[in-house]
Amino acid sequence: MKYEDFLVLSLGKGNVLSPLKNKQRADSPVYKFVDDSERILYDVSVVNFSKYKETGEHPVSFEKAGPKENLYFQPAKTKVGIVTCGGLCPGLNNVIRSLVNELNYRYGISRILGIKYGYEGLVSNCNHPVIELTPQLVTNIHLIGGTILGSSRGNQDVGQMVDTLEILNINILFCIGGDGTLRGAHAIHQEIKKRKLKISVAGIPKTIDNDIDLIQKSFGFETAFSIANDIIRNAHNEASGAYNGIALVKVMGRDSGFIAANAALSIQEVNFVLIPEITFDLHGQQGFLKILRNRLEERHHAVIVVAEGAGQDFFEPGSHEKDTSGNIRHKDIGVYLKEKIKEEFDSKKFQHAIRYIDPSYIIRSAPANANDSKFCSLLAQNAVHAALAGKTDFVVGFWNNNFTLLPIPMVVAKRKKIDIEGELWWNVLEANGQPISMNKPCYDKEYYFWHW
């Protein structure tokens, strides 16, 4: 990564004085305006500082988000579109509400259109309606889960989408979604640029899995593992209520196990955390089934949390289908593990009772909790500030406790995963005592232990 990779594009120079500036008094300023030169370091370690000090290079950094003193768009003449795409996630309605309120109350923009059913709503053949978004309409939507705009997956014709933006006279498009949505937003930006249009494309990152790269956390994630915490607590009660009781809980996490890891850390009643980043064997002396039996013989109950993308190597290569967005549709590892555990223990006449719980769709459609609600509002506010200043092809991020602006291509270049040699995963191992590895015969029993 280089400094130049993280320079956010702009439609042009801002010559319009921000309404936020007009509302300030000299003796009582309200806003500290952010200059384009203000940046947030990617790596704040002393080692990294010394390296760049020696070389004289610009350190890798992200543009700091925040209100700008001068805008590119004139608010009275600006028309905005908002679209939500991909799977549901706690906080979608909070972001919509905060965008509308910020645009209307802070900048005086009243022409705000909600695009129905994701990018499909920008394709005329789908014939989805657009809705006028007003502060009155969105007053209470943050109290419910899901999205009032609806959502969809799948690639749409970029040319047709930009045609619709032109027909609707939209100046700014806010795209709320995960990496697929952001790739779509970048494609829309490229078509806009090709046509030499002055339309800003702003991304607000939504992924319940917290797997968008270069962003410390995304909205909905905290709500997700908080709800999972309650479910795991009840699953533990279920497991400990039976002799050799097993509670197997599957949570979301297509390619990254952040929900599973954080939920396990938050309650510390989980004995096994299985994530996509680490392979494991089922059989053998160091295999999962043997270690699980050891746990049951010692404590007579066990709680397993598995991320949906874990253990996909157990399934036949090439057997995975793809969804409409092009993502691999994972096989159900939860059902597979339940069947394999039952098959193994029944064959050995080992008494057990297994309960399988899959709360994925309940979690993703829940309303945001208090901290996520706050986070959604701040993401939306910073997206509005940047878009009105003429920034485009950007996504609002969060890094080192600061809100940032990043070019979309850098964010979608790769998916964020748990570093299995990093602090988070080692914290999980310390909390639950599972083996460092369950697929290599080089670890003896002394390498794992059960706390409680």
C-alpha positions as CSV (number, residue, x, y, z in Angstrom):
1,M,0.0,0.0,0.0
2,K,1.1,3.5,-0.8
3,Y,0.1,7.0,0.3
4,E,-1.2,7.8,-3.2
5,D,-3.6,4.8,-3.2
6,F,-5.7,6.5,-0.5
7,L,-6.3,9.8,-2.1
8,V,-10.1,10.3,-2.5
9,L,-11.4,11.7,-5.8
10,S,-13.3,15.0,-5.9
11,L,-15.7,16.4,-8.6
12,G,-14.1,19.8,-8.4
13,K,-13.3,22.7,-6.1
14,G,-15.8,23.7,-3.5
15,N,-17.0,27.3,-4.0
16,V,-20.3,27.2,-2.0
17,L,-20.1,28.3,1.6
18,S,-21.5,25.6,3.8
19,P,-24.8,26.3,5.6
20,L,-23.1,25.0,8.7
21,K,-20.7,28.0,8.5
22,N,-23.6,30.4,8.1
23,K,-25.2,29.1,11.3
24,Q,-22.0,29.7,13.4
25,R,-21.4,32.8,15.5
26,A,-17.9,34.2,15.9
27,D,-18.2,34.0,19.7
28,S,-19.7,30.5,19.7
29,P,-18.5,28.3,16.8
30,V,-20.4,25.0,16.4
31,Y,-18.3,23.1,13.9
32,K,-14.6,22.4,13.5
33,F,-14.3,22.2,9.8
34,V,-12.0,19.5,8.4
35,D,-9.4,20.3,5.7
36,D,-8.6,17.8,3.0
37,S,-5.0,17.7,4.2
38,E,-6.0,16.2,7.6
39,R,-5.3,12.5,7.6
40,I,-5.4,9.5,10.0
41,L,-2.3,7.2,10.1
42,Y,-2.9,3.5,9.1
43,D,-0.2,2.3,11.4
44,V,0.4,4.3,14.6
45,S,3.3,2.2,15.9
46,V,6.7,3.7,16.8
47,V,8.4,1.2,14.4
48,N,6.3,2.4,11.5
49,F,6.9,6.1,12.5
50,S,10.7,5.5,12.6
51,K,10.6,3.7,9.2
52,Y,8.9,6.7,7.4
53,K,11.1,9.2,9.3
54,E,14.2,7.5,7.9
55,T,12.9,7.2,4.3
56,G,11.1,10.5,4.1
57,E,8.2,8.9,2.4
58,H,4.6,9.8,3.1
59,P,3.1,7.3,5.6
60,V,0.0,5.4,4.5
61,S,-2.9,7.3,5.8
62,F,-6.6,7.9,5.3
63,E,-8.4,11.2,4.8
64,K,-10.2,12.4,7.9
65,A,-13.9,12.7,7.6
66,G,-15.9,15.6,8.8
67,P,-17.8,18.8,7.7
68,K,-16.2,21.0,5.1
69,E,-16.3,24.8,5.1
70,N,-16.9,24.9,1.4
71,L,-19.2,22.7,-0.6
72,Y,-19.2,21.6,-4.3
73,F,-23.0,21.2,-4.4
74,Q,-25.4,24.0,-3.8
75,P,-27.9,22.5,-1.3
76,A,-30.9,24.3,-2.6
77,K,-30.3,22.8,-6.0
78,T,-29.2,19.3,-4.9
79,K,-31.2,16.1,-5.3
80,V,-30.2,12.9,-3.5
81,G,-30.8,9.2,-3.9
82,I,-30.4,6.5,-1.3
83,V,-30.2,2.8,-2.0
84,T,-29.8,-0.2,0.3
85,C,-28.4,-3.5,-1.2
86,G,-27.5,-7.0,-0.1
87,G,-28.6,-8.9,2.9
88,L,-30.3,-7.3,5.9
89,C,-28.3,-6.0,8.8
90,P,-29.2,-4.2,12.0
91,G,-28.9,-0.5,11.6
92,L,-30.0,0.0,7.9
93,N,-33.0,2.1,8.9
94,N,-30.9,4.1,11.3
95,V,-28.6,5.0,8.5
96,I,-31.5,6.0,6.2
97,R,-33.0,8.1,8.9
98,S,-29.8,9.8,9.8
99,L,-29.0,10.6,6.1
100,V,-32.4,12.2,5.7
101,N,-32.2,14.2,8.9
102,E,-28.7,15.4,8.2
103,L,-29.5,16.4,4.6
104,N,-32.8,18.1,5.5
105,Y,-32.1,19.8,8.9
106,R,-28.4,20.6,8.6
107,Y,-28.1,21.3,4.9
108,G,-31.6,22.3,3.9
109,I,-31.9,19.6,1.2
110,S,-35.5,18.4,0.8
111,R,-35.4,16.5,-2.5
112,I,-34.4,13.0,-1.3
113,L,-35.5,9.9,-3.1
114,G,-35.4,6.4,-1.7
115,I,-34.6,3.8,-4.4
116,K,-36.6,0.6,-3.7
117,Y,-35.2,-2.9,-3.7
118,G,-31.5,-2.2,-4.2
119,Y,-29.8,-1.6,-7.5
120,E,-32.9,-3.2,-9.2
121,G,-34.7,0.1,-8.4
122,L,-32.3,1.9,-10.7
123,V,-33.2,-0.4,-13.7
124,S,-36.3,0.8,-15.5
125,N,-37.3,-2.8,-16.6
126,C,-37.8,-3.8,-12.9
127,N,-40.4,-1.1,-12.6
128,H,-39.8,-0.5,-8.8
129,P,-41.1,2.8,-7.4
130,V,-39.0,5.5,-5.8
131,I,-40.3,7.1,-2.7
132,E,-39.9,10.7,-1.3
133,L,-38.0,10.5,1.9
134,T,-38.9,13.2,4.5
135,P,-38.0,13.6,8.2
136,Q,-41.6,12.9,9.0
137,L,-41.6,9.6,7.0
138,V,-38.4,8.3,8.7
139,T,-39.3,9.5,12.3
140,N,-39.6,6.0,13.8
141,I,-38.0,3.7,11.4
142,H,-34.9,3.3,13.6
143,L,-37.1,1.3,16.0
144,I,-37.5,-1.6,13.6
145,G,-35.1,-3.9,11.9
146,G,-34.7,-4.4,8.1
147,T,-34.9,-1.5,5.6
148,I,-37.9,0.5,4.6
149,L,-36.4,0.7,1.1
150,G,-36.1,-3.1,0.6
151,S,-33.0,-4.7,-0.8
152,S,-31.9,-7.1,-3.5
153,R,-28.8,-9.0,-4.6
154,G,-27.4,-9.4,-8.1
155,N,-25.6,-7.4,-10.8
156,Q,-27.6,-4.9,-12.8
157,D,-26.8,-3.1,-16.0
158,V,-24.6,-0.2,-15.1
159,G,-25.5,1.9,-18.1
160,Q,-29.2,1.6,-17.3
161,M,-28.6,2.5,-13.7
162,V,-26.8,5.7,-14.7
163,D,-29.5,6.4,-17.2
164,T,-32.0,6.4,-14.3
165,L,-29.8,8.7,-12.3
166,E,-29.8,11.2,-15.2
167,I,-33.6,10.9,-15.7
168,L,-34.2,11.5,-12.0
169,N,-31.6,14.4,-12.0
170,I,-29.8,12.9,-9.0
171,N,-26.7,14.7,-7.9
172,I,-25.6,12.4,-5.0
173,L,-26.2,8.7,-4.6
174,F,-25.7,7.1,-1.2
175,C,-25.1,3.3,-1.6
176,I,-25.5,1.4,1.7
177,G,-24.1,-2.2,1.5
178,G,-21.2,-4.6,1.7
179,D,-18.4,-5.3,-0.7
180,G,-20.6,-6.3,-3.6
181,T,-22.6,-3.1,-3.2
182,L,-19.5,-1.1,-3.1
183,R,-18.1,-2.7,-6.2
184,G,-21.4,-1.8,-7.8
185,A,-21.0,1.8,-6.6
186,H,-17.5,1.9,-8.1
187,A,-18.9,0.7,-11.4
188,I,-21.6,3.3,-11.4
189,H,-18.9,6.0,-10.7
190,Q,-16.9,4.8,-13.6
191,E,-19.9,5.1,-16.0
192,I,-20.6,8.5,-14.6
193,K,-17.0,9.6,-15.2
194,K,-17.2,8.1,-18.7
195,R,-20.2,10.3,-19.4
196,K,-18.5,13.3,-17.8
197,L,-21.4,13.8,-15.4
198,K,-21.1,15.6,-12.0
199,I,-22.7,13.0,-9.7
200,S,-21.2,12.0,-6.4
201,V,-21.2,8.3,-5.4
202,A,-20.9,7.7,-1.7
203,G,-20.5,4.3,0.0
204,I,-21.6,3.5,3.6
205,P,-20.2,0.1,4.6
206,K,-22.8,-2.5,5.7
207,T,-21.7,-6.0,6.6
208,I,-22.9,-7.9,9.6
209,D,-19.7,-10.0,9.3
210,N,-17.4,-7.0,9.9
211,D,-15.3,-8.2,7.0
212,I,-14.7,-5.0,5.0
213,D,-11.0,-4.3,4.7
214,L,-9.4,-1.2,6.2
215,I,-12.4,-0.4,8.3
216,Q,-12.2,-1.1,12.0
217,K,-15.9,-2.0,12.4
218,S,-19.0,-1.8,10.4
219,F,-22.5,-1.1,11.6
220,G,-24.7,-4.0,12.7
221,F,-21.8,-6.1,13.8
222,E,-22.0,-5.1,17.5
223,T,-25.7,-5.8,17.6
224,A,-25.1,-9.2,15.9
225,F,-22.7,-10.5,18.4
226,S,-24.6,-9.0,21.3
227,I,-27.8,-10.9,20.3
228,A,-25.6,-14.0,19.7
229,N,-24.4,-13.6,23.3
230,D,-27.9,-14.0,24.6
231,I,-28.6,-17.0,22.4
232,I,-25.3,-18.7,23.5
233,R,-26.2,-18.1,27.1
234,N,-29.5,-19.9,26.6
235,A,-27.7,-22.6,24.6
236,H,-25.3,-23.2,27.5
237,N,-28.2,-23.6,29.8
238,E,-29.7,-26.2,27.4
239,A,-26.4,-28.1,27.1
240,S,-25.6,-28.1,30.9
241,G,-29.2,-29.3,31.6
242,A,-28.5,-32.7,30.0
243,Y,-25.9,-35.4,30.6
244,N,-23.3,-35.0,28.0
245,G,-25.4,-32.2,26.5
246,I,-24.1,-30.4,23.4
247,A,-25.3,-27.1,22.1
248,L,-24.3,-26.3,18.6
249,V,-24.9,-22.7,17.5
250,K,-24.3,-21.5,14.0
251,V,-23.8,-17.8,13.4
252,M,-23.1,-15.7,10.3
253,G,-19.6,-15.3,8.9
254,R,-19.2,-16.3,5.3
255,D,-15.5,-15.8,5.1
256,S,-14.6,-14.3,8.4
257,G,-15.3,-15.4,12.0
258,F,-15.6,-12.1,13.7
259,I,-19.1,-12.7,15.1
260,A,-18.3,-16.1,16.4
261,A,-15.1,-14.9,18.0
262,N,-16.5,-11.8,19.6
263,A,-19.7,-13.5,20.8
264,A,-17.6,-16.2,22.4
265,L,-15.4,-13.7,24.2
266,S,-18.4,-11.7,25.4
267,I,-19.9,-14.6,27.3
268,Q,-17.0,-17.1,27.8
269,E,-19.3,-20.1,28.0
270,V,-18.2,-21.4,24.6
271,N,-15.8,-24.4,24.5
272,F,-15.2,-24.5,20.7
273,V,-15.2,-21.7,18.2
274,L,-14.9,-22.8,14.6
275,I,-14.2,-20.1,12.0
276,P,-13.5,-20.0,8.2
277,E,-9.9,-18.9,8.8
278,I,-8.8,-22.2,10.4
279,T,-9.2,-25.7,9.0
280,F,-9.9,-28.6,11.4
281,D,-10.1,-32.4,11.1
282,L,-13.1,-34.4,12.4
283,H,-11.4,-37.7,13.1
284,G,-8.1,-38.8,14.6
285,Q,-6.5,-38.2,18.0
286,Q,-6.4,-34.5,17.5
287,G,-9.6,-34.2,15.5
288,F,-12.6,-32.2,16.6
289,L,-14.8,-35.2,17.5
290,K,-12.1,-36.7,19.8
291,I,-11.5,-33.4,21.5
292,L,-15.2,-32.9,21.9
293,R,-15.6,-36.4,23.5
294,N,-12.7,-35.6,25.9
295,R,-14.5,-32.4,26.9
296,L,-17.8,-34.3,27.5
297,E,-16.1,-37.0,29.6
298,E,-14.5,-34.4,31.7
299,R,-17.3,-31.8,32.1
300,H,-20.4,-33.5,30.7
301,H,-21.5,-30.6,28.5
302,A,-20.1,-28.5,25.7
303,V,-21.1,-25.4,23.7
304,I,-19.9,-25.1,20.1
305,V,-20.2,-21.9,18.0
306,V,-19.5,-22.3,14.3
307,A,-19.4,-19.6,11.7
308,E,-21.3,-20.4,8.5
309,G,-18.2,-20.4,6.4
310,A,-16.2,-22.8,8.6
311,G,-15.4,-26.4,7.5
312,Q,-16.3,-25.9,3.8
313,D,-13.4,-28.2,2.8
314,F,-15.5,-31.1,4.1
315,F,-17.8,-30.8,1.1
316,E,-17.0,-32.0,-2.4
317,P,-15.0,-29.5,-4.4
318,G,-17.1,-27.8,-7.1
319,S,-20.4,-28.6,-5.4
320,H,-21.0,-25.1,-4.2
321,E,-23.4,-22.9,-6.1
322,K,-23.3,-19.1,-6.3
323,D,-25.9,-16.6,-5.3
324,T,-27.2,-13.8,-7.6
325,S,-24.3,-11.6,-6.4
326,G,-21.7,-14.1,-7.4
327,N,-20.9,-15.1,-3.8
328,I,-20.3,-18.8,-3.1
329,R,-23.4,-20.3,-1.5
330,H,-21.9,-22.2,1.4
331,K,-23.0,-25.6,2.4
332,D,-24.7,-25.9,5.9
333,I,-21.8,-26.7,8.2
334,G,-24.1,-26.6,11.2
335,V,-26.3,-29.4,10.0
336,Y,-23.3,-31.3,8.8
337,L,-21.5,-31.1,12.2
338,K,-24.7,-32.1,14.0
339,E,-25.0,-35.2,11.8
340,K,-21.3,-36.1,12.1
341,I,-21.4,-35.7,15.9
342,K,-24.5,-37.9,16.2
343,E,-23.1,-40.5,13.8
344,E,-19.7,-40.7,15.6
345,F,-21.2,-40.9,19.1
346,D,-24.0,-43.3,18.2
347,S,-21.5,-45.7,16.6
348,K,-19.4,-45.7,19.8
349,K,-22.5,-46.0,21.9
350,F,-21.5,-42.8,23.7
351,Q,-24.5,-41.2,25.5
352,H,-25.1,-37.6,24.4
353,A,-27.9,-35.1,23.7
354,I,-27.3,-32.5,20.9
355,R,-29.3,-29.4,20.2
356,Y,-28.7,-27.4,17.0
357,I,-29.6,-23.7,16.9
358,D,-29.4,-21.4,13.8
359,P,-30.4,-17.8,14.7
360,S,-28.9,-16.2,11.6
361,Y,-32.0,-14.6,10.1
362,I,-33.3,-13.5,13.5
363,I,-30.0,-11.7,14.2
364,R,-29.7,-9.9,10.9
365,S,-33.2,-8.5,10.9
366,A,-33.1,-7.2,14.4
367,P,-33.1,-3.4,15.3
368,A,-29.7,-1.9,16.1
369,N,-28.6,-1.7,19.7
370,A,-27.7,1.7,21.3
371,N,-24.1,1.8,20.4
372,D,-24.7,0.6,16.8
373,S,-27.5,3.2,16.5
374,K,-25.0,5.9,17.5
375,F,-22.4,4.6,15.1
376,C,-25.0,4.5,12.2
377,S,-25.8,8.2,12.8
378,L,-22.1,9.2,12.7
379,L,-21.4,7.2,9.5
380,A,-24.4,8.9,7.8
381,Q,-23.4,12.4,8.9
382,N,-19.8,12.0,7.7
383,A,-21.0,10.5,4.4
384,V,-23.2,13.6,3.9
385,H,-20.4,16.0,4.7
386,A,-18.1,14.4,2.2
387,A,-20.6,14.0,-0.6
388,L,-21.7,17.6,-0.5
389,A,-18.1,18.7,-0.6
390,G,-17.8,16.9,-4.0
391,K,-16.0,13.7,-2.8
392,T,-16.9,10.7,-4.9
393,D,-16.1,7.0,-5.3
394,F,-15.5,6.9,-1.6
395,V,-16.6,4.9,1.4
396,V,-16.9,6.2,5.0
397,G,-14.6,4.2,7.3
398,F,-13.5,4.1,10.9
399,W,-9.9,3.7,11.9
400,N,-8.0,4.4,15.1
401,N,-11.2,5.8,16.6
402,N,-11.6,8.4,13.8
403,F,-14.1,8.5,10.9
404,T,-12.3,8.3,7.6
405,L,-12.8,8.5,3.8
406,L,-11.3,5.8,1.6
407,P,-11.4,5.2,-2.2
408,I,-13.8,2.3,-2.8
409,P,-11.3,0.2,-4.9
410,M,-8.9,0.0,-1.9
411,V,-11.6,-1.2,0.4
412,V,-12.9,-4.0,-1.8
413,A,-9.5,-5.2,-3.0
414,K,-9.6,-8.0,-0.4
415,R,-11.7,-9.2,2.5
416,K,-10.8,-8.7,6.1
417,K,-10.2,-11.9,8.1
418,I,-9.2,-12.8,11.6
419,D,-5.5,-12.9,12.0
420,I,-5.0,-16.3,13.6
421,E,-1.7,-15.2,15.1
422,G,-3.2,-11.9,16.3
423,E,-4.6,-10.8,19.6
424,L,-8.3,-11.5,19.0
425,W,-7.9,-15.1,18.2
426,W,-5.4,-15.7,21.0
427,N,-7.9,-14.1,23.4
428,V,-10.5,-16.6,22.2
429,L,-8.1,-19.5,22.8
430,E,-7.4,-18.2,26.3
431,A,-11.0,-17.9,27.1
432,N,-12.3,-21.2,25.9
433,G,-9.2,-23.5,26.1
434,Q,-9.7,-25.2,22.8
435,P,-6.6,-26.6,21.1
436,I,-4.5,-24.3,19.1
437,S,-5.0,-26.8,16.3
438,M,-7.4,-29.7,15.6
439,N,-5.8,-30.9,12.4
440,K,-2.2,-31.6,13.2
441,P,-0.8,-34.4,15.4
442,C,1.9,-32.3,17.0
443,Y,-0.1,-31.0,19.9
444,D,-0.5,-33.1,23.1
445,K,-3.4,-32.8,25.6
446,E,-1.3,-30.4,27.7
447,Y,-1.8,-27.8,25.0
448,Y,-5.5,-27.4,25.8
449,F,-7.5,-27.1,29.0
450,W,-11.0,-26.4,30.1
451,H,-11.5,-23.4,32.4
452,W,-15.0,-24.2,33.5
